Amino acid sequence: MTELLTAFTEHRFLQYALLAGLLAAIPCGVVGSYVVIRRITYMAGGIAHSVLAGLGLVHYMQVVHGVTAVSPMVGAIVAALVAAAVIGWVGGSMGQRVDSVIGAVWAVGMALGVVFIALTPGYTTDLMSYLFGNILMVTARDLWLAGTLVLLVLVVTGLFHRQLLAVSFDAEYAELQGVPVGRFTALLLALTALTVVVLVSVVGIILVIALLTLPAATANLFARRLGGMMALAVGLCAALTVGGLALSYGPDLPAGAVTILLTGVVYFAAVLVRRRNV
């Protein structure tokens, strides 16, 4: 433990990793609570996996055409927002089955990413880190971008919390009360997309759904109000990301995978505790 604390004080990449985990915990707990209550986990999954298309495209433009002004994370943001818009529009306005739309967005996004990776010469190790997560590779530029997204998520949820709450709990009743359900559902999907982008650098595309939903699901077992659920989910996510980073450092294991394993253990333990106390 002493060795780890010493390493945190000496190595900037560990400091960046710690800050990235703490930043990610905020939208993870807030937006993750909406996702769990609204039961749109698979929508979040479709958005998360479509991010690979944006990452692959930007990486291809950087290597092949020398376009270095755009960060891969910007490509991830654009891809996530486009995926959210497509799911909301085709699944809502056009009346198609939402699960089919999510499956299409999920598959097409991943396929486009794979195609761009194949077209890019050289070994694309950076994209593999986005796919499986490598919090130790977070840069200062990524932290600034993540901080901006976190601030945006907090401002939007603060301004429209009541509407998002109504849409998440009972969309039909909210519509009867005059709430524009379609608009706020689209806003919730956009917030989910931005949160996914923040979490991708922490645990990767493949594991992002677990970190987005499990801390909130754990908090939901004990909290009675949404505000308490969000606060508990934020605290859990922060503790789990820091814990995963600490546990993975010594044996040199993937921090993202260790974080998700720890998150799963905590969730199932909470379910057992809750069941025993009922």
C-alpha positions in Angstrom: 0.0 0.0 0.0 2.9 2.3 0.8 4.5 1.6 -2.5 1.2 2.4 -4.3 0.9 5.8 -2.5 4.5 6.6 -3.3 3.9 5.7 -7.0 0.8 8.1 -7.0 3.0 11.0 -5.8 5.8 10.3 -8.3 4.0 9.3 -11.5 1.9 11.7 -13.4 0.1 9.0 -15.4 -1.2 7.5 -12.2 -2.4 10.9 -11.1 -4.2 11.3 -14.4 -5.7 7.9 -14.0 -7.0 8.7 -10.5 -8.5 12.0 -11.7 -10.1 10.3 -14.7 -11.8 7.7 -12.4 -13.1 10.4 -10.1 -14.4 12.5 -13.0 -16.1 9.5 -14.6 -17.9 8.7 -11.3 -20.0 11.9 -11.5 -21.9 11.4 -14.7 -21.8 7.6 -14.2 -23.8 8.0 -10.9 -26.1 10.7 -12.2 -26.9 9.5 -15.7 -26.6 5.9 -14.7 -29.4 6.3 -12.3 -31.7 7.6 -15.0 -30.6 4.7 -17.3 -31.4 2.1 -14.6 -34.8 3.6 -13.7 -35.7 4.1 -17.4 -34.5 0.6 -18.2 -32.5 1.7 -21.2 -29.4 -0.3 -20.5 -29.3 -1.9 -24.0 -29.7 1.6 -25.6 -26.6 2.6 -23.7 -24.9 -0.5 -25.0 -25.7 0.3 -28.6 -24.4 3.8 -28.1 -21.3 2.6 -26.4 -20.3 0.2 -29.2 -21.0 2.6 -32.0 -18.3 4.8 -30.5 -15.7 2.6 -32.2 -16.8 4.0 -35.5 -15.9 7.6 -34.5 -12.6 6.5 -32.9 -11.6 4.5 -36.0 -12.5 7.3 -38.4 -10.4 9.9 -36.6 -7.5 7.5 -36.2 -7.7 6.7 -39.9 -7.7 10.4 -40.8 -4.7 11.1 -38.5 -2.5 8.3 -39.8 -3.5 8.3 -43.5 -4.3 12.0 -44.1 -2.2 13.7 -41.4 -5.2 15.3 -39.7 -3.9 15.8 -36.1 -6.1 18.6 -35.0 -9.0 16.4 -34.0 -8.7 14.1 -31.0 -10.1 10.5 -31.2 -12.4 11.5 -28.2 -14.0 14.1 -30.4 -14.8 11.4 -32.9 -16.2 9.3 -30.1 -18.5 12.2 -29.0 -19.8 12.7 -32.5 -20.4 8.9 -33.1 -22.2 8.6 -29.7 -24.5 11.5 -30.3 -25.3 10.3 -33.9 -26.1 6.8 -32.5 -28.3 8.3 -29.8 -30.1 10.4 -32.4 -30.7 7.5 -34.7 -32.0 5.3 -31.9 -34.4 8.1 -30.7 -35.6 9.0 -34.2 -36.0 5.6 -35.9 -37.2 3.9 -32.7 -39.6 6.7 -31.8 -40.7 8.9 -34.6 -40.6 6.1 -37.3 -42.3 3.6 -35.0 -39.8 0.8 -35.5 -39.0 -1.8 -32.9 -36.5 -0.2 -30.5 -34.6 -3.5 -29.9 -34.1 -3.9 -33.7 -32.8 -0.3 -34.0 -30.4 -0.7 -31.1 -29.1 -4.0 -32.7 -28.6 -2.3 -36.0 -26.8 0.7 -34.5 -24.7 -1.6 -32.3 -23.6 -3.8 -35.2 -23.1 -1.0 -37.8 -21.1 1.1 -35.4 -18.7 -1.7 -34.5 -18.4 -2.8 -38.1 -17.5 0.7 -39.3 -14.9 0.9 -36.6 -13.4 -2.5 -37.6 -13.3 -1.3 -41.2 -11.4 1.9 -40.4 -9.0 0.0 -38.2 -8.3 -2.4 -41.1 -7.8 0.5 -43.5 -5.3 2.2 -41.2 -1.7 1.0 -41.7 0.4 0.0 -38.7 -0.6 -1.5 -35.3 -3.5 0.5 -33.8 -2.7 -0.1 -30.2 -4.4 3.2 -29.1 -7.8 1.9 -30.5 -7.4 -1.4 -28.7 -7.0 0.6 -25.4 -10.3 2.3 -26.1 -11.9 -1.1 -26.9 -10.7 -2.8 -23.7 -9.9 0.2 -21.6 -6.6 1.5 -20.3 -7.0 4.2 -17.7 -3.2 4.5 -17.4 -3.1 6.0 -21.0 -5.3 9.0 -20.2 -3.8 12.3 -21.2 -4.2 15.8 -20.0 -6.2 16.6 -23.1 -8.6 13.7 -22.3 -9.0 15.0 -18.8 -9.9 18.5 -20.0 -12.4 17.0 -22.4 -13.9 14.7 -19.8 -14.2 17.6 -17.3 -16.0 19.7 -19.9 -18.4 16.8 -20.6 -19.0 16.2 -16.9 -19.8 19.9 -16.4 -22.2 19.9 -19.3 -24.0 16.8 -18.0 -24.3 18.4 -14.5 -25.7 21.6 -15.9 -28.2 19.9 -18.1 -29.4 17.5 -15.5 -29.7 20.4 -13.0 -31.8 22.4 -15.4 -34.1 19.6 -16.5 -34.1 17.2 -13.5 -37.8 17.3 -13.0 -38.6 16.5 -16.6 -36.0 13.8 -16.9 -37.3 12.3 -13.6 -40.9 12.3 -15.0 -39.8 10.7 -18.3 -37.7 8.1 -16.5 -40.4 6.9 -14.0 -43.6 7.1 -16.1 -43.4 8.4 -19.6 -47.1 8.0 -20.3 -48.2 10.0 -17.2 -45.6 12.6 -18.0 -47.0 13.1 -21.5 -50.5 13.5 -20.0 -49.1 16.2 -17.8 -47.8 18.1 -20.8 -44.2 17.1 -20.7 -42.7 16.8 -24.2 -41.6 13.2 -23.7 -40.0 12.8 -27.1 -37.6 15.8 -26.5 -36.6 14.8 -23.1 -36.1 11.1 -24.0 -33.8 12.4 -26.8 -32.0 14.6 -24.2 -31.6 11.6 -21.9 -30.1 9.6 -24.7 -27.7 12.5 -25.5 -26.6 12.6 -21.9 -26.1 8.9 -21.9 -24.0 9.3 -25.0 -21.7 11.9 -23.4 -21.4 9.8 -20.2 -20.4 6.8 -22.3 -17.6 8.8 -23.9 -16.3 9.8 -20.5 -16.4 6.2 -19.3 -14.7 4.7 -22.4 -11.3 6.0 -21.4 -11.7 4.4 -17.9 -13.0 0.8 -18.7 -13.3 0.7 -22.5 -16.2 0.2 -24.9 -16.8 -3.4 -24.0 -17.1 -2.9 -20.3 -18.7 0.6 -20.2 -22.3 -0.8 -19.8 -21.4 -2.4 -16.5 -19.9 0.7 -15.0 -22.8 2.8 -16.2 -25.4 0.6 -14.7 -24.1 -1.6 -11.8 -23.2 1.2 -9.3 -26.6 2.8 -10.0 -28.3 -0.6 -9.7 -26.5 -1.2 -6.4 -27.5 2.2 -5.1 -31.1 1.6 -6.1 -31.2 -1.4 -3.7 -30.8 0.9 -0.7 -31.9 4.5 -1.7 -35.4 5.6 -1.3 -35.2 8.8 -3.5 -33.6 9.4 -6.8 -31.3 12.1 -5.3 -30.0 9.7 -2.7 -29.6 7.0 -5.4 -27.5 9.4 -7.5 -25.3 10.4 -4.6 -24.7 6.9 -3.5 -24.0 5.8 -7.1 -21.5 8.5 -7.5 -19.7 7.5 -4.3 -19.7 3.9 -5.2 -18.4 4.5 -8.7 -15.6 6.7 -7.4 -14.6 4.1 -4.8 -14.8 1.2 -7.3 -12.7 3.0 -10.0 -10.1 3.9 -7.4 -10.2 0.4 -5.9 -9.9 -1.2 -9.3 -6.9 1.0 -10.1 -5.2 0.1 -6.8 -5.9 -3.6 -7.0 -4.6 -3.8 -10.6 -1.4 -1.8 -10.1 0.7 -4.4 -8.1 0.0 -7.5 -10.2 0.0 -5.4 -13.4 -3.6 -6.4 -14.4 -5.9 -4.5 -16.7 -7.4 -1.7 -14.5 -10.7 -1.6 -16.4 -11.4 -5.4 -16.1 -10.4 -5.4 -12.4 -12.8 -2.4 -11.8 -15.7 -4.2 -13.4 -15.0 -7.4 -11.5 -14.9 -5.4 -8.3 -18.2 -3.7 -9.3 -19.8 -7.0 -10.0 -18.8 -8.5 -6.7 -20.2 -5.4 -4.8 -23.4 -5.6 -6.8 -24.1 -9.3 -6.1 -23.1 -8.8 -2.5 -25.5 -6.0 -2.2 -28.3 -8.1 -3.7 -27.6 -10.8 -1.1 -27.6 -8.4 1.8 -30.8 -6.7 0.6 -32.5 -10.1 0.2 -31.5 -11.2 3.6 -32.8 -8.0 5.2 -36.2 -8.1 3.5 
